[in-house]
Amino acid sequence: MHRQRQWWIGVLLVLVLMALLAACGDKKKPAPPTATPTVTLQPSPVGGSLVGGTPFPPTWTPGKPPTSTPRAATVTPPPTLPPAPTWTALPDYCYELTVIGGDTDIRTGTSITLRWTPISGFSDYLLLVYVPGGGVTYQQTVRGTEHTVPGEVFRVAGAYGWEIWPLNEQGERTCFPAGGEIVVSFR
C-alpha cells in the first residue's frame, strides 16, 4: 500500500512538471511595426511646426536672473520683564488666626455661627462663604471673632467652604486665611 502511494505521488509530480514546462514554452512574439512615423520640421517664425502644420510653442529665452535688494535688518530686543517676585516670610502674628469648631454638618436652610481666634492688633475680618461650585455666595466684613451666617445662604445641599481673612487699617487682606467646611444636607 505504501509503495502504491509513492508511485501515485511520483506520477502526480511528473504531470505537474510537464504542465509547468508547457506553460513556459511558446509565447507569441509581438508583430514588428509595419510603418515607422517620420517627423519633418519646417522653419517657422513662431518656433517651428510639424508636417501637418501644427506649430510648436515659442521657446522661452532666459533673461537676466532676478535680483533682490536686501532689507536692513532690524532686531527688536525682547521686552524687559519685571523681576520675579520674592517670597517674604509672614509675621508671627499671622499664625495666631485659627478657626474654632472646624468643619460642621447642618441641614439646608439652617443658620450657623462661625468662630475664630483673634489676631492681636486686628479688629476687622473678611468672611467669605463659597458654594459647592466654588463661587462666593456670602461675603461680610465682620468686627470681632464670630458671625452668624443666615440659613438662606445654605439652600443647596453640598460642601460649602468658608474663610476668614484679617483686614488691616486700610481694609486690605493680610496674612493668610483660616477656614473650614460646612457640609449641608437634606436630612
Secondary structure, DSSP 8 states (H G I E B T S, - for coil): -HHHHHHHHHHHHHHHHHHHHHHTS--------S-------B--SSS-B-TTS-B------------------------------------GGGGG--EES-SEEEETT--EEEEE---TT--EEEEEEE-TTSSEEEEEEEESSEEEE-GGG--S-EEEEEEEEEB-TTS-B-S--EEEEEEEE--
